Amino acid sequence: MIMELRAGKYFIDGLEVQHLAKKYGTPVYIYSAAAIIERYHHVKRCLGGDSIKLMYACKALTNPVILKLFQSLGAGLDAVSVEEMELGLGAGFLPDDIIFTPSMVGDEDYDRAVEAGVRINVGDLPALEYMNARYPNYPVCVRINPHVLAGGHQKISVGHKDSKFGISIHQMHEVLNMINARNCKVEGLHMHVGSDIQADEQFLYALEVLFKTAENFKDLTYVDIGSGYKISYKADDSSSDLEKIGSFLKEKRRGLESILGRKIELLTEPGKILVSESGFFLCSVNTVKRSPTRTFVGVNTGFNHLIRPMLYDAWHEIVNVSNPDGEKEKVDVVGYICETDTFASNREINLTSKGDLLVFKNAGAYGFNMGSNYNSKFRPPEVLIFEGKDYLIRRREEMKDLIKSVVDPMLF
Ligand SMILES: Cc1ncc(COP(=O)(O)O)c(C=O)c1O
C-alpha cells in the first residue's frame, strides 16, 4: 500500500499527505519512486526477467527525473516524438536503448531520429518508402496493425482495422516486396494494440498474429510487443495476468527462434503499469454547492490538469484526506474549467467541506503529461518521494511561463 491511513492521518511512503500539501500547495502531483522501482522489477520478472527488455513508454510521464530513474534501473525508452527522444537522450539513454515510434510525422522527424541513431519504428508505407529511399542502410522496425480490437476505451484502442496506427497485416506483402526490391533491412517487428486491454485473450491473440507475421522477416533481430497491460483502478477491478503473458511469450519466442535460426530480442513498452499507481494528485475543495438535484464538490483544478475522466471516462479513486472517518455522501466532483468538467459523477466520498484536501489515486500515468494551460491556468508542480524524502522535480508555473514564448510586435 503506497498511501496508508494511520491514526487518522494519510501517508505516502511515510510522509504525511497534509504536510506535503502545505509545503507545496495544491494542486500538486506526488510520485513515489519506491512504487515505480517495485513495479518495474515486478513487471520485468513476470514477463520473462532478463529475457525481455522494458522500454518505458515515457508519454505516460516524461519528467526528466523520472526518465533518469528508469535509465538507472536499466530500462530502455519508447519515444513517440522526437521531443521525447531528445528528452531521453538528455536523461542518459543510449540511442540503441530508445525506440522512436512516431505516428504521421514529417520526414524531418525521421531525419532527426536517424541522426540521433535510435531505433526507428515505422507505422506506414509512405514512411517506410521514405526510409528505404533516403537511408537504405539504416535498419528499421515495422509496426504492424494486427486488426485486433483491444483497449479499455474506443479512444485508446489502436490495433483494429480502422485505426491509423501500424501497417495492416493485409499489406505485409507490400512491405516484403519493398524489402526484396531494395534489399533494405527490417530488424524489428512491433505492435501496440491499445491501452488498458480488458481481456488477456485479446492481447494473446494479437501476439499470435505478431509472431506469425514475424516468421516472414528473415533479418529480424527483435520483436516489440508494445503494451496495454491493464491495471486495477478500483477494489474489484481485474488486472492483466502478466505471468500468463510471460509464459506465452516464452513459448512464442522459442518457436520463432527455431524458425528463423537465431536469437530474438524481446521488447515491451509499458507506460501506465509502471507509473500509474505511483502517482497521487492532490487538490483542495474550493466550494460545496448543493442544488435541488446534485451536490457539487468544486476543486481548485480541472481537466487542464487531469483530463482522463473527461477524455475517456477514466475512473480515479478520490479520497477526502481531511475527513478520514466522516460519513459518506454521493457527490459530483467537478473542476473549475469553464466547460463541463467532471472528475467523478454520483461518487460516494467522505463528507466534504470547503478547504478539504482530496487525493486522486492512480494519477501517475497520463496525468501531468496530458495537462495544459487551458483557461490560462498554471500547471501544477511535481514532487518525487525517494528514500523517505520529498523532492520538487518541477516547480509550479507562474504568469511568466504563460507569456514567455509570446512575441508582441507592438501593433496595438
Ligand atoms: C506505441 C506505444 N507504446 C506503448 C504505450 C504505453 O501503453 P500503456 O500506457 O497502456 O502501457 C503507448 C500508449 O498509448 C503507445 O502509444
The ligand as an SDF file (V2000), in Angstrom:
LIG
                    3D

 16 16  0  0  0  0  0  0  0  0999 V2000
    3.4540    2.9590  -29.0610 C   0  0  0  0  0  0  0  0  0  0  0  0
    3.0400    2.8780  -27.6330 C   0  0  0  0  0  0  0  0  0  0  0  0
    3.6890    2.0260  -26.8140 N   0  0  0  0  0  0  0  0  0  0  0  0
    3.3680    1.9140  -25.5150 C   0  0  0  0  0  0  0  0  0  0  0  0
    2.3320    2.6520  -24.9650 C   0  0  0  0  0  0  0  0  0  0  0  0
    2.0430    2.5060  -23.4980 C   0  0  0  0  0  0  0  0  0  0  0  0
    0.8170    1.9480  -23.2190 O   0  0  0  0  0  0  0  0  0  0  0  0
    0.3590    1.7120  -21.7340 P   0  0  0  0  0  0  0  0  0  0  0  0
    0.4210    3.0170  -21.0350 O   0  0  0  0  0  0  0  0  0  0  0  0
   -1.0090    1.1790  -21.8430 O   0  0  0  0  0  0  0  0  0  0  0  0
    1.2990    0.7550  -21.1020 O   0  0  0  0  0  0  0  0  0  0  0  0
    1.6200    3.5310  -25.7760 C   0  0  0  0  0  0  0  0  0  0  0  0
    0.4930    4.2800  -25.2130 C   0  0  0  0  0  0  0  0  0  0  0  0
   -0.5010    4.5310  -25.7900 O   0  0  0  0  0  0  0  0  0  0  0  0
    1.9870    3.6570  -27.1470 C   0  0  0  0  0  0  0  0  0  0  0  0
    1.3550    4.5010  -27.9550 O   0  0  0  0  0  0  0  0  0  0  0  0
  1  2  1  0
  2  3  1  0
  2 15  2  0
  3  4  2  0
  4  5  1  0
  5  6  1  0
  5 12  2  0
  6  7  1  0
  7  8  1  0
  8  9  2  0
  8 10  1  0
  8 11  1  0
 12 13  1  0
 12 15  1  0
 13 14  2  0
 15 16  1  0
M  END
$$$$
